[in-house]
């Protein structure tokens, strides 16, 4: 991370809006100015979540795998997304990953322990057409973001998010990577999910995220016997007979519910 003002990186960012080099330009800017080791951006609409880019020091294989898994399932365990919607449509906001908000060992193990990542800042921008957020990550070797890093990210947030929105406008959503996960949810499915108790919903979310009974038990600090009981109740209320039925009928609807739609 350089101590000089990131004027050169800002110039590259502007030059690459709408081009293939945009993700690299975002990374170079946030690496130089904030010390981010990796950047990932997503666009969230009414019924979909799109992967804008992932770029940085993680290997391409690891970065693409965790990004794909996040878009497919793990966003359902990320309570940050729904909380981002409450930030309003004013200036972009920078938030720090709060382990208490995402108190899921399954989520933390997949995105942090297995990857060597240790901290995350999210730069969030809400607009009438949707929400965009850019996650900035630090590797264990770099340590967590400092207070100065947070302030520097806040200073750059308006420029960064304006560039990201301009980039989306220029390339068009149709040309983004085909990692859309929130197809139009059926009202009946969402209604059925909302009949679940809080604990049943927690179990259902983790089953849809791919967790085993043992994994759900660890996440929620309950016994596997309790998980099996709750799982039977979930199946009965949702009128499914197997995990494959649950995936087929409720994956998209659950995505919409937990994203605040």
N, C-alpha and C positions, 0 to 999 in steps of 0.2 A: 504494500500500500504506500503510495507516494504522499509526501507532505505538501506538494505544490498544488495549486488550484487545478482542477481537472478540465481546463479549457480545451485541450486537444481532444480528450475523450468526448466532451460535449459536442464538438464539431463533427466527430465521426458518427455520433448518435444521430444527429440531424441529417447528415449526408446519407445515412443508411435506412431512413424511414421508407418503408415499402419495398426494401431490397432484402436479398438473402442474408446479407451481413448484419441485419438488425440485431439478432440475438447476441452475436459476438460483441457488437458495439455496446449493448446494454451491460453485458458482463464486464467489459473493459472499464466502463464508467464506474460501475458500482464496486469493482475491485480496487480501482485507484482511489476512489473517494471515501468508501465505507469499509473496505477490507473484506468484501463478500467473496467467498470462495466458489459459490455457485448461485445461479439465479434461475428461477422457474416462474413463468407467468401463465395465468389462466384467465379466461373470459367466461363469465357466468351470465346466461340469459334466463328467460322465464322458465324454460323447460330443458335447458342443456348446459353442459359445462364443456368448454373447449380448451385444449392445450395449445397455448400460443408458442411457447418455446421452452427449452431447458438447455442451459449452456454453462460451462465453467470447468472446474478442476476434477469433478467426478468423471470416471470413465463413461464413455457414451453408453456402454451396455448397462451399467448400473443406473445411470441417469434416466435412460429411456424406460427401463423396467419399472422403477419406482413411480415414474410419472404415469405410465400406463396403468399400473395397479391403483394409483390414486384416483384416476379418472373412472376406472371401472367399478371400484368398490370402496376404497379407503376414504374417499371424501365423505362417506356416510358416518364415519367416526370422527370427522374433523368439525368440531363445533365452532371453530373460528369462522367458517363460511357464513353460517347464519348470523353470527354476531357482527360480521362485517356489514351486513345490510342495515344494522341499526346506527351506523356511523353517519348516515345522511348523505346528501348530494353536494356538500360544500367542498372545501379544499381537500385534496388527498390527505390521508392519515397514515401514519406509520404505527404499527402495533408490534409488540414483542410476543413471541410464542409463550403461552401460559400453560405450564404443565397441569395446573389445577383445572383449567378449562377443558383440556384434552387428557384427562386422567385415564388413559387406556394403555395398559402395557402392550397390547397388541399393536396399537398405532405407533407408540414410541419405539418399540423394538424394531418394527419394519422400517421406519423412516429415519431413525437416529442410530440405534445400537448397531444395526447391520451395515450401515453405510459409512460410519465414521463421522457423521454430522453431529454437531452438539448444540447449535443455536439457530434461531430463525427470526428474522424481522419480516413483516408483511407490509408492503406499500399498497394501500387500497384506495380505489377511486370508484364511487358510485355515480351513475348517470341514469337518465330515464330509460335508455336503451339496454341497460344491464350494469354489470359490475366487472371491473378488471382488478386483478391484484398480482403483484410481483413479489415473490418470496425470495429473500436474501438469506443464504445459509453460510454457516462457518463450520469448518472441519475441526475435529478434536485437536489437531496439531496447531491450529491458529488460536484456539481458546474462544470464549464467548465474546459477543459484541460488547464494546464498552459504551459508557454513557455518551462519549463524544461520537462514536460511530452512529448511535441512535440520532443524535442531533444533526449530524451530517446527512443522514438519510432523510430526515424531515426537511432539511433545507433543499434537497434535490428532488423531493417527491413531486412538486408541481410540474417540473420540467420532465421528469421521467414518465409520469402518467400521461401527460399531454402528448409526449412522443409515442407512447404505446397506443393511445386512442387513434392518433393520426396514422400509425402503422396499420391498425385494424381497418380503418376507413379505406386506406389505399389498396390493401391486398384483398379486402372483402372476406367475410366469414366463410364463404363457400370454398375458399382456397386454403383454409386452415387445415392442419392435420386432422384426419377423420377419427377423432377420439371422442365424439359426442356420446354422452351417456344418458342424458335425461330426455328421453323421447316423451311425446305428449302423454302425460299420465291420465289414467281413467279415474273419474270422480269416485266410482264405486270402490276402487282399490284404495284410494287415499282415505275414504271414509272408513273402510274396514281396518286400516292400520291405526286410525285414531281411536278405535274401540279398545286397543290394547292398553293395559296398564303401563305405568312408567317402567316397571321392571321387565315386563313382557316386551316392551318396545326396545329396551336395551339389549335383551337377548336376541330379538329378531334382527336388529342392526348388525350384531356381531356374527350371527349365522350368515347373513347376506354378505358380510365382508370376508367370509371364508374361514372363520374361527371354528375349531372343534369344540365339543362340549367342555373339554378340559381347558381350552383357551378362554372360553366364555367365563368359566368359573374363576380362572385366575384374574381376568379383567375386572370382574364384578365382586371379587372376594366373597364368593358363595360356593357351596358344595356342588359337585357334579350331579348329585341326586336332585338338588334344587333346579339345576339347569335343565335336566331331563323333564322334570315336572312342568317347568315354565314353557319348555319347547312344545310339549303336548298341548298346553293351553293355547299357545300361539297357532299351532296347526289347526286346532279346532275352531278358533275364532276366525281365522283366515280361510278356512275350508280348503286346506291343502293336505296331502297325504305324505309328502316327502320333501326333502330339501330341494330336489330338482324342480318340483312344483312351485316351491316358494321362490326360487330364483326366477322361473319363467313368468310368474304372475305378479311378483311384487318388487323386483329389483328397481324398475324405473319409478314406480310410485314412491318407494321409500326414499329414493334420491331426491324427489321433489319435496317430500314432506320434511326431511332433515335440512334441506336448503332453504326452508322457509316459504315455499311456494304454496 
